[in-house]
Amino acid sequence: MYKPNTLWTWTFLIVAFIQAAVVLAFEGFVFATFQQALKEEATKYPQSRTIPTYLTLFIFGFVYELILVYDALRLKNTIQVIGLCIYNGGLLIYASVQIDQIHRAIKALGEWGLVKEGSDVWATSKPYLVAVPCVIAFGTVVLSGVAWKLYDEFAWTIYKHISADLRMKKRYLTFQIYIALLKFDFFFFLGFTVQFVVIVLAARDVEFGLTIAVIPVTIAILVLAAFWTRKENKAGMILIIFFYFAALAYFLFKLVRMYQPSRRAPYLPARRSLTTFAVITVILIVLTIGNAIVCTCNFDKGLKPHITKKKSESEEEKETTEMQPSMAHGPVPSRMTID
């Protein structure tokens, strides 16, 4: 089992953990305050599900981030470390958007007489809701600074087995970016879907069942995308790219539909957060499609031995990157870094 063994790997992990603990404590307090102030009949309204949904997403988002942090440090993956800083920025945007969304929900429930008398939920919750993006912003700055140190620390470990060929180096970098994108695609797709199902759709809707069914299918597609890239399966990658375009069309369709006058009413309780997740997901899908195409073009050009894991009993190889190379290529004469 991997254990951080340097100052900067420990710092990156500890900062991510402290950030998650503080944010979840604040969100938990807001959730408890909100739930205690609501009358029982409020559960019939979608506005009453906004805070539980946001809290659930934050819990999953930060737990998933901690998993990715550990994964990136274990694999000494510089690309994923940089991606985690950007991911943290995405959580910052979401935390900022939720302030207005929760205010609107509390205001609407209060106007409908669904908040208990004497409960000033907004006044109690606002300081904590404002503090959450501040904590995440500070965490993002610190993580980015530590990521810079890890960039230097991991550079030799990541590239010491890759040949000195600049073209091979770029192919390997493209592969790493693609695998990292798949990991982040998963969270933002799931985040949009959870909000859409819990807040917008009713259980009796046909779309509710179809949306639930899409979740395991999406997970399978992302797993196969990584598998077929490692195996350099062109037919599989063509199929995966087709699914990417279908997903892109779906999210663009949802974005347009949320703002159509005749369709926007069900989306209003969570429209801003849904828009945030949809826009970020669209950007990620476009980047994923581009990298998938480049990775497919790089098939049969000598990269496969470098991205195929090789079992070894030595401790050194157990602690190197996820893309173990074939020893047939011999040692690399010089240090390689990301240009």
C-alpha positions as a Markdown table, in Angstrom:
| # | Residue | x | y | z |
|---|---|---|---|---|
| 1 | Met | 0.0 | 0.0 | 0.0 |
| 2 | Tyr | 1.3 | 3.4 | -1.0 |
| 3 | Lys | 2.3 | 5.9 | 1.7 |
| 4 | Pro | 3.5 | 9.5 | 0.9 |
| 5 | Asn | 7.2 | 9.6 | 1.6 |
| 6 | Thr | 8.2 | 13.2 | 0.9 |
| 7 | Leu | 7.3 | 16.7 | 2.3 |
| 8 | Trp | 5.4 | 17.8 | -0.8 |
| 9 | Thr | 3.4 | 14.5 | -1.2 |
| 10 | Trp | 2.4 | 14.7 | 2.4 |
| 11 | Thr | 1.5 | 18.4 | 2.1 |
| 12 | Phe | -0.7 | 17.8 | -1.0 |
| 13 | Leu | -2.6 | 15.0 | 0.7 |
| 14 | Ile | -3.0 | 16.8 | 4.1 |
| 15 | Val | -4.2 | 20.1 | 2.5 |
| 16 | Ala | -6.8 | 18.2 | 0.4 |
| 17 | Phe | -8.0 | 16.3 | 3.5 |
| 18 | Ile | -8.2 | 19.4 | 5.7 |
| 19 | Gln | -10.1 | 21.3 | 3.0 |
| 20 | Ala | -12.6 | 18.5 | 2.6 |
| 21 | Ala | -13.1 | 18.2 | 6.3 |
| 22 | Val | -13.7 | 21.9 | 6.8 |
| 23 | Val | -16.1 | 22.3 | 3.8 |
| 24 | Leu | -18.1 | 19.2 | 4.8 |
| 25 | Ala | -18.4 | 20.4 | 8.4 |
| 26 | Phe | -19.8 | 23.7 | 7.2 |
| 27 | Glu | -22.2 | 22.1 | 4.7 |
| 28 | Gly | -23.3 | 19.6 | 7.4 |
| 29 | Phe | -24.2 | 22.5 | 9.7 |
| 30 | Val | -26.2 | 24.2 | 7.0 |
| 31 | Phe | -28.0 | 21.0 | 6.2 |
| 32 | Ala | -28.9 | 20.4 | 9.8 |
| 33 | Thr | -30.1 | 24.0 | 10.2 |
| 34 | Phe | -32.2 | 23.8 | 7.1 |
| 35 | Gln | -33.8 | 20.4 | 7.9 |
| 36 | Gln | -34.7 | 21.4 | 11.5 |
| 37 | Ala | -36.4 | 24.6 | 10.2 |
| 38 | Leu | -38.7 | 22.9 | 7.6 |
| 39 | Lys | -42.2 | 21.8 | 8.3 |
| 40 | Glu | -43.1 | 18.2 | 7.3 |
| 41 | Glu | -45.2 | 19.2 | 4.3 |
| 42 | Ala | -42.2 | 21.0 | 2.7 |
| 43 | Thr | -40.8 | 17.6 | 1.5 |
| 44 | Lys | -43.4 | 17.7 | -1.3 |
| 45 | Tyr | -41.6 | 20.7 | -2.9 |
| 46 | Pro | -38.3 | 20.4 | -5.0 |
| 47 | Gln | -36.9 | 23.4 | -3.2 |
| 48 | Ser | -36.7 | 21.3 | 0.0 |
| 49 | Arg | -34.3 | 18.9 | -1.8 |
| 50 | Thr | -31.8 | 21.5 | -2.9 |
| 51 | Ile | -29.6 | 21.6 | 0.2 |
| 52 | Pro | -29.6 | 17.7 | 0.7 |
| 53 | Thr | -28.6 | 17.3 | -2.9 |
| 54 | Tyr | -25.8 | 19.9 | -2.8 |
| 55 | Leu | -24.5 | 18.4 | 0.4 |
| 56 | Thr | -24.5 | 14.9 | -1.1 |
| 57 | Leu | -22.6 | 16.2 | -4.2 |
| 58 | Phe | -20.1 | 18.0 | -2.0 |
| 59 | Ile | -19.5 | 14.8 | 0.1 |
| 60 | Phe | -19.1 | 12.7 | -3.1 |
| 61 | Gly | -17.0 | 15.4 | -4.8 |
| 62 | Phe | -14.5 | 15.8 | -2.0 |
| 63 | Val | -14.3 | 12.0 | -1.2 |
| 64 | Tyr | -13.7 | 11.4 | -4.9 |
| 65 | Glu | -11.1 | 14.2 | -4.9 |
| 66 | Leu | -9.3 | 12.5 | -2.0 |
| 67 | Ile | -9.3 | 9.2 | -3.9 |
| 68 | Leu | -7.9 | 10.9 | -7.0 |
| 69 | Val | -5.3 | 12.7 | -4.8 |
| 70 | Tyr | -4.1 | 9.4 | -3.4 |
| 71 | Asp | -4.2 | 7.9 | -6.9 |
| 72 | Ala | -2.1 | 10.7 | -8.4 |
| 73 | Leu | 0.5 | 10.6 | -5.6 |
| 74 | Arg | 0.7 | 6.8 | -5.8 |
| 75 | Leu | 1.2 | 6.9 | -9.6 |
| 76 | Lys | 3.4 | 10.0 | -9.4 |
| 77 | Asn | 1.2 | 11.4 | -12.2 |
| 78 | Thr | 1.9 | 15.1 | -12.7 |
| 79 | Ile | -0.9 | 15.5 | -15.2 |
| 80 | Gln | -3.5 | 14.3 | -12.7 |
| 81 | Val | -2.0 | 16.5 | -10.0 |
| 82 | Ile | -2.5 | 19.5 | -12.2 |
| 83 | Gly | -6.0 | 18.3 | -13.1 |
| 84 | Leu | -6.9 | 18.1 | -9.5 |
| 85 | Cys | -6.1 | 21.8 | -9.0 |
| 86 | Ile | -8.5 | 22.6 | -11.9 |
| 87 | Tyr | -11.0 | 20.2 | -10.5 |
| 88 | Asn | -10.8 | 22.1 | -7.2 |
| 89 | Gly | -11.5 | 25.2 | -9.2 |
| 90 | Gly | -14.7 | 23.6 | -10.5 |
| 91 | Leu | -15.8 | 22.8 | -7.0 |
| 92 | Leu | -15.1 | 26.5 | -6.2 |
| 93 | Ile | -17.5 | 27.6 | -9.0 |
| 94 | Tyr | -20.2 | 25.2 | -7.7 |
| 95 | Ala | -19.8 | 26.4 | -4.1 |
| 96 | Ser | -20.2 | 30.0 | -5.3 |
| 97 | Val | -23.3 | 29.2 | -7.4 |
| 98 | Gln | -25.0 | 27.3 | -4.5 |
| 99 | Ile | -25.2 | 30.4 | -2.3 |
| 100 | Asp | -27.8 | 32.0 | -4.5 |
| 101 | Gln | -29.6 | 28.7 | -5.2 |
| 102 | Ile | -30.0 | 28.0 | -1.5 |
| 103 | His | -31.1 | 31.6 | -0.8 |
| 104 | Arg | -33.8 | 31.3 | -3.4 |
| 105 | Ala | -35.0 | 27.9 | -2.1 |
| 106 | Ile | -35.2 | 29.2 | 1.5 |
| 107 | Lys | -37.0 | 32.4 | 0.4 |
| 108 | Ala | -39.5 | 30.4 | -1.7 |
| 109 | Leu | -40.2 | 27.9 | 1.1 |
| 110 | Gly | -40.6 | 30.8 | 3.6 |
| 111 | Glu | -43.1 | 32.6 | 1.4 |
| 112 | Trp | -45.2 | 29.4 | 1.1 |
| 113 | Gly | -45.3 | 29.1 | 4.9 |
| 114 | Leu | -43.2 | 25.9 | 5.0 |
| 115 | Val | -40.5 | 27.2 | 7.4 |
| 116 | Lys | -41.2 | 27.0 | 11.1 |
| 117 | Glu | -42.0 | 30.2 | 12.9 |
| 118 | Gly | -39.0 | 32.0 | 14.4 |
| 119 | Ser | -36.5 | 30.1 | 12.3 |
| 120 | Asp | -34.1 | 32.5 | 10.4 |
| 121 | Val | -32.4 | 29.9 | 8.3 |
| 122 | Trp | -30.8 | 32.2 | 5.8 |
| 123 | Ala | -29.2 | 34.5 | 8.5 |
| 124 | Thr | -27.8 | 31.4 | 10.3 |
| 125 | Ser | -26.6 | 29.7 | 7.1 |
| 126 | Lys | -25.2 | 32.6 | 5.1 |
| 127 | Pro | -21.8 | 33.0 | 6.9 |
| 128 | Tyr | -21.1 | 29.3 | 6.4 |
| 129 | Leu | -22.2 | 29.3 | 2.8 |
| 130 | Val | -19.9 | 32.3 | 2.1 |
| 131 | Ala | -17.0 | 30.7 | 4.0 |
| 132 | Val | -17.2 | 27.5 | 1.8 |
| 133 | Pro | -15.9 | 29.1 | -1.5 |
| 134 | Cys | -13.4 | 31.1 | 0.5 |
| 135 | Val | -11.9 | 27.8 | 2.0 |
| 136 | Ile | -11.9 | 26.1 | -1.4 |
| 137 | Ala | -10.3 | 29.2 | -3.0 |
| 138 | Phe | -7.5 | 29.1 | -0.4 |
| 139 | Gly | -7.2 | 25.4 | -0.8 |
| 140 | Thr | -6.9 | 25.7 | -4.6 |
| 141 | Val | -4.1 | 28.3 | -4.2 |
| 142 | Val | -2.2 | 26.1 | -1.8 |
| 143 | Leu | -2.7 | 22.9 | -3.8 |
| 144 | Ser | -1.5 | 24.7 | -7.0 |
| 145 | Gly | 1.7 | 25.8 | -5.2 |
| 146 | Val | 2.4 | 22.3 | -3.9 |
| 147 | Ala | 1.6 | 20.9 | -7.4 |
| 148 | Trp | 4.4 | 23.1 | -8.8 |
| 149 | Lys | 6.8 | 21.4 | -6.3 |
| 150 | Leu | 5.4 | 17.9 | -7.2 |
| 151 | Tyr | 5.9 | 18.7 | -10.9 |
| 152 | Asp | 9.7 | 18.8 | -10.3 |
| 153 | Glu | 9.6 | 15.9 | -7.9 |
| 154 | Phe | 7.7 | 13.5 | -10.2 |
| 155 | Ala | 9.2 | 14.5 | -13.5 |
| 156 | Trp | 12.1 | 12.1 | -13.4 |
| 157 | Thr | 10.0 | 9.2 | -12.0 |
| 158 | Ile | 7.4 | 9.6 | -14.7 |
| 159 | Tyr | 9.6 | 9.8 | -17.7 |
| 160 | Lys | 12.8 | 7.9 | -16.8 |
| 161 | His | 11.7 | 4.9 | -18.8 |
| 162 | Ile | 10.3 | 6.7 | -21.8 |
| 163 | Ser | 12.6 | 6.9 | -24.8 |
| 164 | Ala | 14.3 | 10.3 | -25.6 |
| 165 | Asp | 12.2 | 10.5 | -28.8 |
| 166 | Leu | 10.3 | 13.8 | -28.5 |
| 167 | Arg | 7.4 | 12.4 | -30.5 |
| 168 | Met | 7.0 | 9.4 | -28.2 |
| 169 | Lys | 7.1 | 11.8 | -25.2 |
| 170 | Lys | 4.2 | 13.8 | -26.7 |
| 171 | Arg | 2.2 | 10.6 | -27.4 |
| 172 | Tyr | 2.7 | 9.5 | -23.8 |
| 173 | Leu | 1.6 | 13.0 | -22.5 |
| 174 | Thr | -1.5 | 12.9 | -24.6 |
| 175 | Phe | -2.4 | 9.5 | -23.2 |
| 176 | Gln | -1.9 | 10.7 | -19.6 |
| 177 | Ile | -4.1 | 13.7 | -20.3 |
| 178 | Tyr | -6.8 | 11.5 | -21.8 |
| 179 | Ile | -6.9 | 9.1 | -18.8 |
| 180 | Ala | -7.1 | 12.0 | -16.4 |
| 181 | Leu | -10.0 | 13.5 | -18.4 |
| 182 | Leu | -11.9 | 10.3 | -18.1 |
| 183 | Lys | -11.6 | 10.4 | -14.3 |
| 184 | Phe | -12.9 | 13.9 | -14.1 |
| 185 | Asp | -15.7 | 13.3 | -16.7 |
| 186 | Phe | -17.2 | 10.7 | -14.3 |
| 187 | Phe | -17.7 | 13.2 | -11.5 |
| 188 | Phe | -19.2 | 16.0 | -13.5 |
| 189 | Phe | -21.5 | 13.8 | -15.5 |
| 190 | Leu | -22.7 | 12.1 | -12.3 |
| 191 | Gly | -23.1 | 15.4 | -10.5 |
| 192 | Phe | -25.4 | 16.7 | -13.3 |
| 193 | Thr | -27.4 | 13.5 | -13.3 |
| 194 | Val | -27.9 | 13.4 | -9.6 |
| 195 | Gln | -29.2 | 17.0 | -9.5 |
| 196 | Phe | -31.4 | 16.4 | -12.5 |
| 197 | Val | -32.9 | 13.2 | -11.1 |
| 198 | Val | -33.4 | 14.4 | -7.5 |
| 199 | Ile | -34.6 | 18.0 | -8.0 |
| 200 | Val | -36.1 | 18.1 | -11.5 |
| 201 | Leu | -37.6 | 14.8 | -12.3 |
| 202 | Ala | -40.5 | 13.0 | -10.6 |
| 203 | Ala | -40.2 | 9.2 | -10.0 |
| 204 | Arg | -43.2 | 8.6 | -12.2 |
| 205 | Asp | -41.6 | 10.2 | -15.2 |
| 206 | Val | -40.3 | 7.9 | -18.0 |
| 207 | Glu | -37.2 | 10.1 | -18.2 |
| 208 | Phe | -36.5 | 9.3 | -14.6 |
| 209 | Gly | -36.0 | 5.6 | -15.2 |
| 210 | Leu | -34.0 | 6.2 | -18.4 |
| 211 | Thr | -31.7 | 8.7 | -16.7 |
| 212 | Ile | -31.0 | 6.2 | -13.8 |
| 213 | Ala | -30.3 | 3.5 | -16.4 |
| 214 | Val | -27.8 | 5.7 | -18.2 |
| 215 | Ile | -25.5 | 6.0 | -15.1 |
| 216 | Pro | -24.1 | 2.4 | -15.2 |
| 217 | Val | -23.9 | 2.6 | -19.0 |
| 218 | Thr | -21.8 | 5.7 | -18.7 |
| 219 | Ile | -19.5 | 4.1 | -16.1 |
| 220 | Ala | -19.0 | 1.1 | -18.5 |
| 221 | Ile | -18.2 | 3.4 | -21.4 |
| 222 | Leu | -15.5 | 5.3 | -19.4 |
| 223 | Val | -14.0 | 2.0 | -18.3 |
| 224 | Leu | -14.0 | 0.6 | -21.8 |
| 225 | Ala | -12.5 | 3.9 | -23.1 |
| 226 | Ala | -9.5 | 3.5 | -20.9 |
| 227 | Phe | -9.2 | -0.2 | -21.6 |
| 228 | Trp | -9.4 | 0.1 | -25.4 |
| 229 | Thr | -6.9 | 3.0 | -25.3 |
| 230 | Arg | -4.3 | 0.8 | -23.5 |
| 231 | Lys | -5.0 | -2.1 | -25.9 |
| 232 | Glu | -4.9 | 0.2 | -28.9 |
| 233 | Asn | -8.2 | -1.1 | -30.2 |
| 234 | Lys | -9.2 | 1.2 | -33.0 |
| 235 | Ala | -12.7 | -0.2 | -33.5 |
| 236 | Gly | -13.5 | 0.2 | -29.8 |
| 237 | Met | -12.2 | 3.7 | -29.8 |
| 238 | Ile | -14.3 | 4.7 | -32.8 |
| 239 | Leu | -17.4 | 3.4 | -30.9 |
| 240 | Ile | -16.3 | 5.3 | -27.8 |
| 241 | Ile | -15.9 | 8.5 | -29.8 |
| 242 | Phe | -19.4 | 8.1 | -31.2 |
| 243 | Phe | -20.7 | 7.8 | -27.6 |
| 244 | Tyr | -18.8 | 11.0 | -26.7 |
| 245 | Phe | -20.6 | 12.9 | -29.5 |
| 246 | Ala | -23.9 | 11.5 | -28.3 |
| 247 | Ala | -23.2 | 12.7 | -24.8 |
| 248 | Leu | -22.2 | 16.1 | -26.1 |
| 249 | Ala | -25.5 | 16.4 | -28.0 |
| 250 | Tyr | -27.4 | 15.3 | -24.8 |
| 251 | Phe | -25.8 | 18.0 | -22.6 |
| 252 | Leu | -26.2 | 20.7 | -25.3 |
| 253 | Phe | -29.9 | 19.7 | -25.6 |
| 254 | Lys | -30.3 | 20.0 | -21.8 |
| 255 | Leu | -28.6 | 23.4 | -21.7 |
| 256 | Val | -31.0 | 24.7 | -24.4 |
| 257 | Arg | -34.1 | 23.1 | -22.8 |
| 258 | Met | -33.4 | 24.6 | -19.3 |
| 259 | Tyr | -33.8 | 28.1 | -20.8 |
| 260 | Gln | -36.8 | 27.5 | -23.0 |
| 261 | Pro | -39.8 | 29.4 | -21.7 |
| 262 | Ser | -42.2 | 26.4 | -22.1 |
| 263 | Arg | -39.8 | 24.0 | -20.4 |
| 264 | Arg | -37.8 | 26.0 | -17.8 |
| 265 | Ala | -40.2 | 25.7 | -14.8 |
| 266 | Pro | -39.0 | 22.3 | -13.5 |
| 267 | Tyr | -35.4 | 23.4 | -13.8 |
| 268 | Leu | -35.7 | 26.6 | -11.8 |
| 269 | Pro | -34.9 | 25.2 | -8.3 |
| 270 | Ala | -31.4 | 24.1 | -9.5 |
| 271 | Arg | -31.0 | 25.8 | -12.9 |
| 272 | Arg | -27.8 | 27.6 | -12.1 |
| 273 | Ser | -26.0 | 24.6 | -10.6 |
| 274 | Leu | -27.3 | 22.4 | -13.4 |
| 275 | Thr | -26.0 | 25.0 | -15.9 |
| 276 | Thr | -22.6 | 25.0 | -14.2 |
| 277 | Phe | -22.3 | 21.3 | -14.3 |
| 278 | Ala | -23.5 | 21.1 | -17.9 |
| 279 | Val | -21.1 | 23.7 | -19.2 |
| 280 | Ile | -18.1 | 22.1 | -17.4 |
| 281 | Thr | -19.2 | 18.7 | -18.7 |
| 282 | Val | -19.5 | 20.0 | -22.3 |
| 283 | Ile | -16.0 | 21.5 | -22.1 |
| 284 | Leu | -14.6 | 18.2 | -20.7 |
| 285 | Ile | -16.3 | 16.2 | -23.4 |
| 286 | Val | -14.9 | 18.4 | -26.1 |
| 287 | Leu | -11.4 | 18.0 | -24.6 |
| 288 | Thr | -12.0 | 14.3 | -24.2 |
| 289 | Ile | -13.0 | 13.9 | -27.8 |
| 290 | Gly | -10.0 | 15.8 | -29.1 |
| 291 | Asn | -7.6 | 13.7 | -26.9 |
| 292 | Ala | -9.4 | 10.4 | -27.9 |
| 293 | Ile | -8.9 | 11.2 | -31.6 |
| 294 | Val | -5.2 | 12.0 | -31.1 |
| 295 | Cys | -4.7 | 8.9 | -28.9 |
| 296 | Thr | -6.3 | 6.8 | -31.7 |
| 297 | Cys | -4.0 | 8.3 | -34.3 |
| 298 | Asn | -1.1 | 7.4 | -32.1 |
| 299 | Phe | -1.9 | 3.7 | -32.1 |
| 300 | Asp | 0.7 | 1.3 | -33.6 |
| 301 | Lys | 3.5 | 3.9 | -33.2 |
| 302 | Gly | 5.4 | 2.2 | -30.3 |
| 303 | Leu | 3.6 | 3.7 | -27.3 |
| 304 | Lys | 1.8 | 0.5 | -26.2 |
| 305 | Pro | 4.8 | -1.0 | -24.4 |
| 306 | His | 5.1 | 2.2 | -22.3 |
| 307 | Ile | 1.5 | 2.1 | -21.1 |
| 308 | Thr | 1.2 | -1.6 | -20.3 |
| 309 | Lys | 1.7 | -2.5 | -16.7 |
| 310 | Lys | 4.5 | -4.9 | -15.9 |
| 311 | Lys | 4.5 | -7.0 | -12.7 |
| 312 | Ser | 7.8 | -6.7 | -10.9 |
| 313 | Glu | 8.9 | -7.7 | -7.4 |
| 314 | Ser | 11.2 | -4.8 | -6.9 |
| 315 | Glu | 10.0 | -2.0 | -4.7 |
| 316 | Glu | 11.1 | 0.6 | -7.2 |
| 317 | Glu | 8.8 | -0.6 | -9.8 |
| 318 | Lys | 5.9 | -0.9 | -7.4 |
| 319 | Glu | 6.1 | 2.8 | -6.7 |
| 320 | Thr | 6.5 | 4.1 | -10.3 |
| 321 | Thr | 3.7 | 5.3 | -12.6 |
| 322 | Glu | 0.7 | 3.3 | -13.8 |
| 323 | Met | 2.2 | 3.2 | -17.3 |
| 324 | Gln | 5.0 | 0.7 | -16.7 |
| 325 | Pro | 7.2 | 0.2 | -19.8 |
| 326 | Ser | 8.8 | -2.7 | -21.3 |
| 327 | Met | 12.4 | -3.2 | -20.2 |
| 328 | Ala | 13.3 | -4.0 | -23.8 |
| 329 | His | 13.7 | -0.4 | -24.5 |
| 330 | Gly | 16.6 | -0.1 | -22.1 |
| 331 | Pro | 17.5 | 2.8 | -19.8 |
| 332 | Val | 17.0 | 6.4 | -20.7 |
| 333 | Pro | 20.1 | 8.5 | -20.8 |
| 334 | Ser | 18.7 | 11.8 | -19.7 |
| 335 | Arg | 15.9 | 13.3 | -17.5 |
| 336 | Met | 12.7 | 14.1 | -19.2 |
| 337 | Thr | 10.2 | 16.9 | -18.2 |
| 338 | Ile | 7.0 | 18.3 | -19.6 |
| 339 | Asp | 8.0 | 21.1 | -22.0 |
